[in-house]
Amino acid sequence: MAKLAMTATSAFVERLHRRFSRSPWAAAAEMAARLGYVARGSVYISIGLVALLSVAGLAPRAQGALGALEAWGEWPPGIVLMWLAGLGLYGFAGWRVLQSVFDADRQGRSPKAWASRAGQAISGLVYGGLALSLFGFLDAIEDLHQADDQEKTRAFVAGLLAWPYGEVLVLGVGVCILAAGLGSVVRAVFARFGASLKCDAQTAAWASVLARIGYFGRGLALLPAGAFMLAAGWHARASEAKSLGGALQTLHHQPLGDAVLVLVAAGLMAFGAFAFVEAWYRPIRPEAGLA
């Protein structure tokens, strides 16, 4: 196993060296995108881990993305990791721009392709916004416990409700979250995850299993968050909105909620682990978007 890992690493480094020799900017963009996948994986593994700790009584409550990342600040090297995660999330957002706007994956212009690219655009906005929030938190690091995922979500919803047709906007956000959740569940069942990886058949097979578990768990986590957002828009009450962490914490208080939360947390961690697999094996060609 160690020899196989060393061989794969050597091939990866050699490939990067060739890429830098041919096109330095494309190689740099590729590395930013791969760091982005690592950052995304770290976010979801952190969310799942905090949720598991909350079930075990070792954490106060489940957290969303920002709350889970903020928990790193209590760990000695955590601030450095948070900076790296923020930079990685910016890299991932940039890769999503190349995928959605410039069609770097060469998906084409079919209705399915446009739907996929629209989802990638929304994903880019979400991760770019998360990076902004994370760096904003780092600027105010002297008060480590000031920020709160749930409060930020409700403040965001309250701001939307203050706009003309604010209820409709909040309902639209809720529909988008529900659509993302349902889309993740559908992908878990029907997507061919191994086809997007450049690796041997055995690696693709176990990576596909990991991805199916991960996408299913992510979908289950997003569905209640979307439902709460719809309720907030329907009743025009920001207090009814819940962040991803708040939605997970609600599961904790339901009958059999801990068992469901453990399954969802395991799925989120699997989703994060698959992002690490993508960082290593996914073909990334930024130059294809600008060719």
PyMOL commands that set and color helices and strands:
alter all, ss='L'
color gray80, all
select helices_A, chain A and resi 2-22+24-55+65-74+78-100+111-139+149-161+166-190+193-196+201-235+238-240+244-252+257-281+286-289
alter helices_A, ss='H'
color red, helices_A
deselect
rebuild
show_as cartoon
